[in-house]
Amino acid sequence: MKRLLYLLSTTIGRKLIVALTGIVLILFVVGHISGNLTIYIGQSALNNYAHFLQTSPMLWVMRLSMLAIVMLHVALGVAVTQENSLARPESCHAGQSWYLHVYQRRMIISGLVLLAFIAVHVAHLTLGAGIGEVFRLKDASGHVDVYSRVVTTFQNAWIAWAYIAAMMFLAIHLKHTVRAVFQTLGFSRESYFEFLEFLSWMVTLAVVGGFISIPLSVQLGWLALL
């Protein structure tokens, strides 16, 4: 605990915690989309995956841990961005000041939008707010019918396109986070730049593309209620 408090008291420590929580969140979204994509295998595949998670004794431990990590990442991310801005007052007169300003604001705004999205997403699909009777449906195996829940939700065009818009903010944030994490951990040599740029693009396209494909597939009729 003392070490954590010490890290929180220093700029380098805060940057390190942002990087480490960033790694956890990157791994989480990669795992999350991997599970979500089982919807393309079929109703039973997605429902079995969801049942496995929902019956895990560690479910609420993981949920609360992820909530704490998200809050810590956002709070320290905003703090570090503001500290970086104050540490470069001369940039206000530089030719690229407008770019730095937009870039810094972009990361803060995308992070806050994603925080709001997570709250709405959990309330909607996990807690059943606004879903109705489909939230209580069970499949032939007696498992919660998450497949029908997801498809019914994304049949609403407003919800589907709002979700897709939120994923654009995820793309903005994830693209920067993947590269920044490695740079903060010491992979900052010029020889690494092209690889880290490539890696950040690949992770972002794979994750965001996967998330977007689900509401898009429902809207196009490729995924439908069985």
trRosetta pair geometry for C-beta under 8 A, 3 or more apart (Angstrom, degrees):
i j d omega theta_ij theta_ji phi_ij phi_ji
1 4 5.6 -54 -151 34 34 113
1 5 6.4 32 153 -17 67 105
2 5 5.7 -55 -148 38 32 110
2 6 6.2 35 151 -22 65 106
3 6 5.5 -53 -148 35 32 114
3 7 6.4 35 152 -20 65 103
4 7 5.7 -52 -150 34 32 112
4 8 6.4 31 152 -18 64 107
5 8 5.6 -53 -147 37 32 113
5 9 6.5 34 152 -24 63 107
6 9 5.7 -59 -152 32 32 112
6 10 7.0 8 158 -4 65 109
6 13 6.5 -162 120 -103 63 161
7 10 6.5 -75 -153 42 31 95
7 13 3.1 -175 -163 -169 57 120
7 14 7.1 149 152 -55 75 42
7 16 6.3 -91 -157 66 119 119
7 17 5.8 119 140 -45 126 114
8 13 6.1 -85 -30 119 19 125
8 14 6.4 71 -137 -81 42 82
8 17 7.1 17 -82 -16 69 157
8 76 7.8 -105 -127 -100 81 120
9 13 6.7 31 51 52 52 147
10 13 4.0 90 63 6 94 109
10 14 6.8 -160 90 -9 49 82
11 14 5.8 -54 -149 35 31 110
11 15 6.4 31 153 -18 64 105
11 80 7.2 121 -159 -122 78 81
11 83 5.8 -169 -124 152 113 154
12 15 5.7 -55 -150 37 32 112
12 16 6.3 35 151 -22 65 106
13 16 5.6 -54 -148 34 32 113
13 17 6.4 30 154 -17 66 104
14 17 5.8 -53 -147 36 33 109
14 18 6.4 36 152 -21 65 103
14 76 5.0 -165 -166 -160 93 111
14 79 6.2 -88 -175 98 148 121
14 80 5.4 -176 124 -74 115 103
14 83 7.7 96 78 15 146 154
15 18 5.6 -52 -149 34 33 114
15 19 6.4 34 151 -20 64 105
15 80 5.6 123 -85 -131 72 139
15 184 5.5 -158 154 -141 101 122
16 19 5.6 -55 -151 36 32 113
16 20 6.3 27 154 -16 67 107
16 184 6.6 175 -97 159 47 116
17 20 5.7 -53 -141 40 33 108
17 21 6.1 28 160 -12 67 107
17 72 6.8 -89 156 156 118 115
17 76 5.6 -55 92 160 114 175
18 21 6.2 -58 -143 44 25 104
18 22 6.0 35 151 -29 61 110
18 73 6.2 106 -136 -142 63 66
18 76 4.9 -147 -71 111 93 115
18 77 5.3 125 -133 -80 122 71
18 80 5.7 -64 -33 -3 155 154
18 184 7.3 -144 80 -118 94 171
19 22 5.4 -56 -150 32 28 119
19 23 6.8 34 152 -23 62 98
19 180 7.1 -135 -103 126 87 82
19 181 4.8 133 -154 -136 82 64
19 184 3.9 -145 -79 88 141 143
19 185 5.9 171 162 -48 147 88
20 23 5.7 -44 -154 25 35 113
20 24 6.9 34 149 -15 62 101
21 24 5.5 -49 -152 35 40 114
21 25 6.3 37 151 -17 69 107
21 69 5.0 175 -146 -169 102 88
21 70 8.0 173 174 -77 120 24
21 72 5.6 -160 -95 95 159 107
21 73 4.0 -153 122 -78 133 99
21 76 7.6 118 28 49 143 130
22 25 5.8 -58 -146 40 31 108
22 26 6.2 35 154 -23 66 104
22 73 6.4 135 -65 -137 62 123
22 177 4.9 -161 -158 -170 121 108
22 180 7.2 -83 -180 86 173 101
22 181 4.7 -150 101 -86 129 113
23 26 5.7 -53 -148 33 30 112
23 27 6.4 27 155 -15 64 106
23 181 5.6 135 -64 -160 80 142
24 27 5.9 -59 -153 39 29 110
24 28 6.3 33 149 -24 64 108
24 66 8.0 -163 144 -116 115 71
24 69 5.4 -86 98 -168 142 151
25 28 5.3 -48 -145 33 35 117
25 29 6.5 30 159 -16 67 101
25 69 6.6 -176 -61 133 92 119
25 70 6.9 108 -99 -92 122 72
25 73 6.2 9 -31 -65 142 172
25 177 7.6 -55 82 166 118 155
26 29 6.2 -56 -148 36 29 102
26 30 6.4 28 153 -17 63 108
26 174 7.2 124 -110 -142 86 92
26 177 6.6 -172 -69 120 109 120
26 178 6.3 115 -117 -93 141 79
26 181 7.1 -76 -19 -24 144 163
26 203 7.0 -3 -161 175 113 144
27 30 5.7 -56 -147 38 31 112
27 31 6.2 28 156 -15 66 108
28 31 5.9 -60 -148 41 28 107
28 32 5.9 30 154 -24 66 110
28 66 6.4 119 -123 -127 153 121
29 32 5.3 -50 -139 37 33 116
29 33 6.2 28 163 -15 66 103
29 170 7.6 161 -139 -168 151 127
29 174 7.2 -97 77 -105 162 130
29 207 5.4 46 134 -157 113 137
30 33 6.4 -56 -146 38 25 101
30 34 6.4 31 152 -23 60 109
30 203 7.4 -58 -83 -153 112 98
30 207 6.2 -78 -89 -92 61 112
31 34 5.5 -56 -149 34 32 116
31 35 6.5 27 156 -15 65 105
32 35 6.0 -59 -155 37 29 107
32 36 6.2 27 152 -19 65 110
33 36 5.3 -53 -140 40 37 114
33 37 6.2 44 159 -29 67 103
33 206 7.8 142 103 135 151 78
33 207 5.3 179 -6 -142 157 66
33 210 4.2 90 -178 100 126 140
33 211 5.8 -81 -107 -56 113 79
34 37 6.2 -54 -152 27 25 112
35 38 6.1 -37 -174 1 44 113
35 49 5.2 165 -160 167 95 137
35 53 7.5 51 -159 -46 157 136
36 39 6.3 -17 169 -10 58 111
36 46 7.7 29 -150 -128 37 106
36 210 7.0 120 80 148 114 108
36 211 7.2 42 89 -103 157 62
36 214 6.4 -68 158 -58 116 149
37 40 5.9 -23 179 13 69 110
37 210 5.6 -60 -70 -160 116 116
37 213 8.0 36 -111 72 91 129
37 214 7.9 -126 -95 -67 54 107
38 41 5.0 -37 -165 22 64 118
38 45 4.3 -141 171 137 103 107
38 46 4.8 162 100 -81 96 62
38 49 5.0 125 52 -20 158 149
39 45 7.5 -164 -82 85 18 103
39 46 4.5 40 -87 -74 62 138
39 147 6.3 151 -131 -119 88 84
39 150 6.5 -85 -111 86 142 155
39 214 6.2 66 59 -123 152 111
39 223 6.6 17 147 -129 115 142
40 217 7.9 -92 -90 -152 95 175
40 223 7.7 -85 -94 -85 63 114
41 45 3.7 12 88 21 120 171
41 46 7.4 162 55 -37 92 75
42 45 4.9 99 57 4 75 105
42 46 7.4 -151 93 -1 39 87
42 147 8.0 -24 149 -108 44 151
43 46 6.4 -65 -154 40 29 103
43 47 6.0 18 158 -12 67 116
43 139 6.4 162 147 -119 114 139
43 145 7.4 -13 -172 -149 110 87
43 147 4.1 -125 -133 38 75 174
43 148 7.6 32 -136 -39 116 77
43 226 5.5 -81 -43 5 145 145
44 47 5.7 -61 -139 45 30 108
44 48 5.8 33 161 -23 68 108
44 139 6.8 170 -96 150 67 156
44 140 7.9 -39 -90 47 105 103
44 141 6.9 93 -132 -12 98 131
45 48 6.0 -54 -143 35 23 109
45 49 6.5 24 155 -18 59 108
46 49 5.7 -56 -150 36 31 113
46 50 6.3 29 153 -16 66 107
46 146 5.6 -129 137 85 103 109
46 147 4.8 122 72 -74 131 91
46 150 7.5 -81 163 14 153 142
47 50 5.6 -53 -145 39 33 111
47 51 6.1 37 153 -24 66 106
47 139 5.1 3 -152 0 173 147
47 141 7.1 148 117 47 130 120
47 143 4.6 125 161 102 109 130
47 144 6.8 -172 -148 80 92 54
47 145 6.1 -31 -103 -121 127 41
47 146 5.5 167 -100 30 63 91
47 147 5.7 -60 -48 -14 95 102
48 51 5.5 -51 -144 35 31 114
48 52 6.5 38 153 -24 62 101
48 141 7.5 23 -80 64 85 163
48 143 6.7 -136 -82 -50 45 176
49 52 5.8 -51 -154 29 30 114
49 53 6.8 24 151 -12 62 105
50 53 5.8 -58 -153 38 34 109
50 54 6.0 28 154 -17 70 113
50 143 7.1 126 78 165 97 119
50 144 6.2 -96 119 75 127 105
50 146 4.1 124 -31 -15 169 153
51 54 5.7 -57 -137 41 30 108
51 55 6.0 13 167 -7 66 114
51 141 7.9 -72 -49 105 163 126
51 143 4.2 -67 -71 -137 132 124
51 144 6.7 164 -82 30 79 84
52 55 6.6 -68 -143 43 19 98
52 56 6.8 39 152 -47 57 99
53 56 5.8 -43 -158 0 33 119
53 59 6.5 104 162 -110 67 104
54 59 6.4 46 -142 -108 28 151
54 144 6.7 58 0 19 171 133
55 59 7.7 133 61 -43 9 132
56 59 4.7 130 73 -53 89 84
56 62 7.7 17 103 4 134 133
58 61 4.8 -65 -162 49 67 119
58 62 5.4 69 139 -28 90 103
59 62 6.1 -66 -156 36 23 107
59 63 6.4 20 153 -18 64 109
60 63 5.3 -47 -139 37 39 115
60 64 6.0 35 162 -14 69 105
61 64 6.3 -60 -147 41 24 104
61 65 6.1 25 154 -20 62 113
62 65 5.6 -57 -142 39 28 113
62 66 6.1 27 159 -18 65 107
63 66 6.0 -58 -148 37 26 107
63 67 6.4 28 153 -21 62 106
64 67 5.5 -49 -146 34 33 115
64 68 6.4 35 154 -19 64 104
65 68 5.8 -55 -152 36 31 110
65 69 6.3 29 151 -18 65 107
66 69 5.5 -53 -144 38 34 112
66 70 6.2 37 155 -22 66 104
67 70 5.8 -53 -148 35 29 111
67 71 6.4 26 156 -15 64 108
68 71 5.9 -57 -147 39 29 109
68 72 6.2 28 155 -18 65 110
69 72 5.7 -57 -145 39 29 111
69 73 6.1 31 156 -22 65 109
70 73 5.8 -56 -145 36 27 112
70 74 6.3 22 159 -15 64 108
70 115 6.7 147 158 -113 113 85
70 118 6.6 -94 -167 80 162 176
71 74 6.0 -57 -145 39 27 107
71 75 6.1 23 160 -16 65 112
71 115 8.0 90 -95 -132 57 122
72 75 6.0 -58 -140 40 26 108
72 76 6.0 11 167 -4 65 113
73 76 6.5 -63 -139 46 20 98
73 77 5.7 26 159 -27 61 116
73 111 7.8 -145 123 -150 91 122
74 77 5.6 -56 -140 35 24 115
74 78 6.5 24 161 -18 62 104
74 111 5.1 158 -126 162 86 116
74 112 7.0 112 -159 -81 123 56
74 115 5.4 39 -97 -71 160 133
75 78 6.2 -57 -155 33 26 107
75 79 6.5 22 150 -15 62 110
76 79 5.3 -55 -145 40 38 115
76 80 6.0 37 157 -20 71 106
77 80 6.0 -53 -142 37 27 108
77 81 6.3 28 157 -19 62 108
77 107 7.0 -128 165 148 114 110
77 108 7.5 171 123 -100 98 62
77 111 5.7 -172 99 -117 144 166
78 81 5.9 -57 -148 36 28 112
78 82 6.4 25 156 -15 63 108
78 108 5.5 80 -113 -125 83 100
78 111 7.1 -150 -59 84 87 145
78 112 8.0 59 -77 -57 124 101
79 82 6.0 -61 -152 38 28 108
79 83 6.3 28 152 -20 65 108
80 83 5.5 -54 -145 37 33 113
80 84 6.3 36 155 -21 66 104
81 84 5.8 -52 -149 34 30 112
81 85 6.5 32 151 -20 62 105
81 104 5.1 143 -176 -158 109 94
81 107 5.9 -174 -99 84 144 124
81 108 5.8 -151 84 -61 162 101
82 85 5.5 -53 -150 34 34 114
82 86 6.4 29 154 -15 66 106
83 86 5.9 -57 -147 40 32 107
83 87 6.1 33 154 -24 65 110
84 87 5.6 -56 -145 35 30 113
84 88 6.7 2 162 1 63 110
84 104 7.2 -165 82 -110 114 123
85 88 6.6 -79 -153 46 26 92
85 100 7.6 148 -113 147 81 110
85 101 8.0 76 -128 -105 119 61
85 104 5.7 76 -71 -146 115 168
86 89 6.9 4 -168 -60 42 87
88 91 4.3 30 141 -10 109 119
88 100 7.3 -97 98 178 141 159
89 92 6.0 -25 180 -2 56 114
90 93 6.3 -60 -174 39 56 99
90 94 6.6 64 133 -36 76 106
91 94 4.8 -51 -146 24 51 122
91 96 7.1 -58 -159 82 98 82
91 97 5.0 145 148 -103 76 82
91 100 5.4 -14 159 39 144 162
92 97 5.3 85 -133 -133 23 144
93 97 6.9 100 17 -47 13 142
94 97 5.1 135 62 -46 74 88
96 99 4.6 -46 -172 37 80 119
96 100 6.0 82 129 -24 88 96
97 100 5.8 -55 -148 37 35 109
97 101 6.2 36 155 -22 67 107
98 101 5.7 -55 -149 36 31 114
98 102 6.3 28 156 -16 66 106
99 102 5.9 -57 -148 39 30 107
99 103 6.0 30 155 -21 66 111
100 103 5.6 -55 -142 38 29 113
100 104 6.2 26 160 -17 65 108
101 104 6.1 -58 -148 37 25 106
101 105 6.3 19 157 -12 62 112
102 105 5.9 -62 -146 43 28 108
102 106 6.0 37 154 -31 65 108
103 106 5.6 -52 -148 28 27 116
103 107 6.9 23 157 -16 61 102
104 107 6.2 -56 -156 33 31 106
104 108 6.7 24 152 -12 64 108
105 108 5.7 -59 -148 41 35 109
105 109 5.8 30 158 -17 71 111
106 109 6.0 -57 -140 41 25 107
106 110 6.0 21 162 -16 64 111
106 172 6.1 -118 167 174 107 131
107 110 6.0 -54 -138 39 26 107
107 111 6.2 28 159 -20 61 110
107 172 7.8 -154 -93 140 50 101
107 173 6.7 111 -138 -114 65 75
107 176 6.2 -83 -100 79 110 164
108 111 5.9 -61 -151 36 26 111
108 112 6.4 19 157 -13 64 109
109 112 6.0 -60 -147 40 30 106
109 113 6.1 30 156 -20 66 108
109 169 7.8 -111 121 -137 80 115
110 113 5.7 -53 -144 37 31 113
110 114 6.3 32 156 -19 64 107
110 169 4.4 177 -143 -168 83 88
110 170 7.7 171 -180 -67 108 21
110 172 4.5 -138 -103 89 154 121
110 173 4.3 -170 128 -56 127 100
111 114 5.8 -57 -149 37 28 110
111 115 6.5 33 151 -23 63 104
111 173 6.0 130 -71 -116 65 134
112 115 5.4 -48 -148 31 35 115
112 116 6.6 34 153 -15 64 102
113 116 5.8 -56 -153 38 33 109
113 117 6.2 37 148 -23 66 107
113 166 6.9 -165 148 -133 104 76
113 169 4.6 -93 92 -159 133 166
114 117 5.2 -50 -143 36 35 117
114 118 6.3 42 155 -25 66 99
114 166 7.1 122 -103 -174 59 93
114 169 5.7 -160 -57 119 86 118
114 170 6.1 109 -103 -83 120 73
114 173 6.2 -52 -28 5 147 162
115 118 5.9 -48 -151 29 30 112
115 119 6.9 30 150 -17 60 104
116 119 5.8 -54 -154 34 35 112
116 120 6.5 27 153 -12 67 107
117 120 5.9 -60 -148 42 32 106
117 121 5.7 32 156 -23 69 113
117 166 4.3 125 -117 -153 144 136
117 169 7.4 167 -23 66 145 134
118 121 5.7 -56 -139 39 27 112
118 122 6.2 25 161 -17 64 108
119 122 6.2 -57 -147 37 24 107
119 123 6.3 21 156 -16 61 111
120 123 5.7 -59 -147 40 30 111
120 124 6.0 24 158 -18 67 113
121 124 5.9 -60 -144 39 25 108
121 125 6.1 -17 177 19 66 110
121 126 7.7 58 129 -4 64 101
121 163 8.0 98 -100 -116 106 96
122 125 7.2 -69 -124 54 19 79
122 126 4.6 -27 -162 31 61 131
122 127 6.5 51 143 -8 69 102
123 126 7.2 -6 -46 54 10 88
123 127 5.1 -40 -146 46 42 125
123 129 4.4 -12 155 20 90 139
124 127 7.4 49 8 52 12 80
124 128 7.7 25 -180 -128 28 6
124 129 5.5 -74 -92 64 44 88
124 130 6.0 -35 -124 54 84 111
124 131 6.7 118 -176 -51 67 100
124 153 7.0 101 153 -134 117 135
124 159 8.0 163 -169 -144 156 127
125 128 7.9 24 -167 -72 12 39
125 131 7.5 103 -102 -68 41 136
125 149 6.4 113 -146 144 82 120
125 150 7.1 36 -132 -90 125 71
125 153 6.6 -27 -89 -65 95 166
128 131 4.9 -93 -157 35 64 122
128 135 3.7 69 -130 -147 115 154
128 136 7.9 45 -127 -46 148 70
131 134 5.6 -105 161 66 100 95
131 135 4.2 108 92 -56 129 106
131 149 6.5 0 -159 -147 144 91
131 152 7.3 89 -159 100 91 124
131 153 6.7 -42 -115 -81 98 98
132 135 6.6 153 73 -3 33 98
133 136 6.1 -64 -167 38 53 102
133 137 7.2 74 140 -49 73 89
134 137 5.4 -25 -158 -10 49 122
134 145 7.6 -96 -176 87 75 113
134 148 5.6 -139 -163 130 106 104
134 149 5.6 154 137 -99 104 60
134 152 4.7 -67 -163 43 174 168
135 149 6.3 73 -104 -115 49 114
137 144 7.5 92 83 -163 60 55
137 145 4.0 -48 110 40 103 130
137 148 5.3 -38 84 74 153 143
137 149 7.2 -169 46 -55 111 84
138 142 5.5 -8 175 -148 131 35
138 143 6.4 145 -157 70 81 27
138 144 6.4 -58 -107 -99 66 31
138 145 5.8 168 -138 -27 10 95
139 142 7.3 -57 69 11 63 16
139 143 5.3 -10 39 59 105 83
139 144 7.8 23 -2 98 88 16
139 145 4.7 131 -50 -91 82 89
139 147 7.4 56 -75 29 129 115
139 148 8.0 168 -76 -7 89 114
144 149 7.7 1 156 -21 96 137
145 148 4.3 12 139 24 118 113
145 149 6.3 143 105 -21 71 88
146 149 5.1 -55 -148 38 38 119
146 150 6.1 37 156 -21 71 104
147 150 6.1 -58 -151 35 25 106
147 151 6.3 16 158 -11 64 111
147 226 7.5 8 124 6 134 113
148 151 5.9 -57 -139 43 31 107
148 152 5.8 32 162 -19 67 111
148 225 5.9 54 -125 -125 85 94
148 226 7.7 -99 -79 31 93 81
149 152 6.2 -58 -144 38 21 109
149 153 6.3 23 156 -21 59 111
150 153 5.8 -59 -151 34 27 113
150 154 6.4 5 162 -2 65 112
150 214 6.9 -55 169 170 126 127
150 218 7.7 -146 136 -68 81 142
151 154 6.3 -68 -144 47 27 97
151 155 6.4 42 154 -37 64 101
151 218 5.5 178 -140 -119 64 120
151 223 5.7 -138 -109 136 105 101
151 224 6.4 111 -165 -154 137 19
151 225 5.4 170 110 -67 141 68
152 155 5.7 -46 -152 16 31 118
152 225 6.9 51 -65 -75 81 118
153 156 6.5 -60 178 24 39 106
153 159 5.8 -108 169 125 78 152
154 159 6.4 -124 -105 100 42 107
154 160 4.5 85 -158 -91 76 98
154 163 7.2 -57 -107 25 96 151
154 214 6.8 -146 -67 133 168 84
154 215 4.2 -148 -142 -123 126 74
154 218 3.8 95 108 65 118 158
154 219 6.8 -93 156 -43 96 78
154 223 7.9 30 79 84 133 123
155 160 7.6 130 -4 -45 5 124
155 218 5.9 -105 -68 162 57 116
155 219 7.8 160 -121 -86 37 54
156 159 4.2 56 89 16 111 112
156 160 6.5 169 85 -16 56 87
157 160 5.5 -56 -142 38 32 114
157 161 6.1 18 166 -9 69 110
157 219 6.5 87 -110 -119 77 113
158 161 6.5 -63 -144 43 22 98
158 162 6.1 24 157 -20 62 113
159 162 5.7 -58 -144 38 28 112
159 163 6.2 32 155 -23 64 106
159 215 7.7 -144 114 -132 77 130
160 163 5.8 -58 -155 33 27 112
160 164 6.6 24 150 -17 63 106
160 215 3.9 161 -149 -178 85 117
160 216 7.5 140 178 -66 115 38
160 218 6.4 -145 -108 76 131 115
160 219 5.2 137 157 -58 164 117
161 164 5.3 -46 -144 36 40 114
161 165 6.3 46 153 -22 66 100
161 215 7.6 -168 -54 141 34 138
162 165 5.6 -50 -149 35 32 114
162 166 6.5 36 150 -21 63 102
163 166 5.7 -53 -152 33 32 113
163 167 6.7 34 149 -22 63 103
163 211 7.9 -139 157 157 101 100
163 215 5.0 143 76 -41 133 157
164 167 5.6 -52 -154 31 35 115
164 168 7.2 44 146 -26 62 94
164 212 5.3 71 -126 -131 86 92
164 215 5.9 -128 -51 76 94 135
164 216 6.9 86 -91 -58 129 92
165 168 5.6 -44 -161 19 39 115
165 169 7.5 37 145 -12 62 96
166 169 5.7 -51 -163 33 43 111
166 170 6.7 48 139 -21 68 100
167 170 4.9 -43 -149 32 45 119
167 171 6.5 54 149 -26 67 95
167 208 5.2 134 172 -152 103 88
167 211 5.0 179 -115 101 133 126
167 212 5.1 -167 98 -67 163 90
168 171 5.5 -43 -152 28 35 116
168 172 6.8 40 148 -19 62 100
168 208 7.8 90 -89 -161 32 133
169 172 5.6 -47 -151 32 38 114
169 173 6.4 29 154 -12 67 108
170 173 5.9 -63 -147 44 31 106
170 174 5.6 25 160 -18 70 115
170 207 7.5 -116 141 119 123 113
170 208 5.7 168 95 -99 109 101
170 211 7.2 19 67 50 157 160
171 174 6.0 -55 -131 41 24 106
171 175 6.0 31 165 -28 61 108
171 204 5.4 88 -145 -176 72 111
171 208 4.5 31 -78 -90 95 164
172 175 6.3 -57 -152 27 19 111
172 176 7.2 5 157 -5 55 108
173 176 6.4 -69 -160 41 30 103
173 177 5.9 25 154 -23 69 117
174 177 5.5 -58 -137 37 32 112
174 178 6.3 36 166 -26 68 101
174 200 7.7 163 134 -167 70 82
174 203 6.7 -136 159 115 113 101
174 204 4.8 151 103 -106 112 87
174 207 6.3 -129 -174 70 166 140
174 208 6.9 -171 43 -46 146 109
175 178 6.8 -53 -154 24 20 107
175 179 7.5 2 156 1 54 108
175 200 5.3 84 -161 157 55 109
175 201 6.9 33 -131 -88 97 51
175 204 4.5 16 -78 -78 76 156
176 179 6.4 -75 -161 46 33 100
176 180 5.5 23 156 -19 74 121
176 200 7.5 66 -69 -164 11 140
177 180 5.7 -61 -134 43 28 109
177 181 6.0 38 164 -32 66 103
177 200 8.0 154 65 -135 50 108
178 181 6.2 -53 -155 23 22 113
178 182 7.4 10 155 -7 56 105
178 196 7.6 171 124 -174 87 79
178 199 6.2 -151 151 118 126 92
178 200 3.9 165 79 -113 121 79
178 203 5.1 149 -98 57 154 144
178 204 6.9 -122 -3 -44 139 91
179 182 6.3 -65 -160 39 35 104
179 183 6.2 29 151 -17 71 112
179 196 4.6 99 -128 155 86 109
179 197 6.5 30 -98 -83 134 46
179 199 7.4 141 -81 74 73 96
179 200 4.3 -34 -41 -59 95 143
180 183 5.5 -59 -144 41 34 111
180 184 6.0 37 157 -23 69 106
181 184 6.0 -57 -151 34 25 110
181 185 6.5 13 155 -9 62 112
182 185 5.8 -63 -146 44 32 107
182 187 4.1 -39 162 55 96 129
182 192 7.3 -143 137 155 127 136
182 196 5.4 -149 70 -120 142 123
182 199 7.9 60 -16 78 152 144
183 186 7.9 168 -176 31 26 10
183 187 6.0 -84 -84 74 37 71
183 188 4.6 77 -150 -90 78 87
183 196 7.1 86 -51 -170 90 165
187 192 4.9 -151 171 169 92 168
187 196 6.6 148 123 -73 121 131
188 192 7.1 -70 -84 54 1 130
189 192 5.0 93 65 1 80 102
189 193 7.8 -119 104 -30 49 79
190 193 5.5 -26 -161 -13 46 120
192 195 5.6 -70 -163 48 55 110
192 196 5.4 49 146 -22 89 112
193 196 6.0 -63 -146 40 26 106
193 197 6.1 27 157 -20 65 109
194 197 5.6 -54 -146 36 30 114
194 198 6.3 31 155 -19 64 106
195 198 5.7 -56 -150 37 31 111
195 199 6.1 30 153 -19 66 108
196 199 5.5 -50 -141 38 32 113
196 200 6.2 34 158 -21 65 105
197 200 6.0 -54 -146 35 27 109
197 201 6.6 24 155 -15 61 107
198 201 5.9 -61 -153 38 29 109
198 202 6.2 25 155 -18 66 110
199 202 5.8 -58 -145 38 30 110
199 203 6.2 26 160 -15 66 108
200 203 6.1 -54 -143 39 28 107
200 204 6.1 27 158 -18 62 113
201 204 5.8 -61 -145 40 27 111
201 205 6.0 22 162 -16 66 110
202 205 6.1 -55 -141 39 26 106
202 206 6.1 23 161 -17 63 111
203 206 6.0 -60 -145 39 26 108
203 207 6.0 14 163 -10 65 114
204 207 6.3 -62 -140 42 23 102
204 208 5.7 3 172 1 65 119
205 208 6.5 -59 -126 50 20 98
205 209 5.3 23 170 -21 60 122
206 209 6.1 -56 -133 40 15 110
206 210 6.3 18 160 -21 55 110
207 210 5.9 -61 -155 32 24 110
207 211 6.6 18 154 -14 62 107
208 211 5.7 -53 -147 37 34 110
208 212 6.1 30 157 -16 68 110
209 212 5.9 -58 -142 41 28 108
209 213 6.2 39 157 -35 63 105
210 213 5.8 -51 -150 20 28 116
210 214 7.7 30 157 -25 57 96
211 214 6.6 -57 -171 17 34 108
212 215 6.9 -66 -161 45 43 94
212 216 5.7 35 152 -17 75 122
213 216 5.6 -70 -143 48 29 113
213 217 5.7 34 160 -28 70 109
214 217 5.9 -51 -143 31 25 110
214 218 6.8 23 156 -16 59 104
214 223 7.1 -11 -158 14 62 161
215 218 5.6 -54 -150 36 37 112
215 219 6.2 36 154 -19 68 106
216 219 5.7 -55 -147 38 31 111
216 220 6.2 20 156 -10 66 111
217 220 5.9 -61 -142 45 29 104
217 222 4.1 -78 -163 68 85 113
217 223 4.4 63 124 -4 108 107
218 221 7.7 45 -180 -69 28 22
218 222 7.5 -79 -61 54 23 71
218 223 4.8 -49 -81 71 65 105
218 224 7.5 136 -137 -79 66 48
221 224 6.1 10 -160 -61 62 115
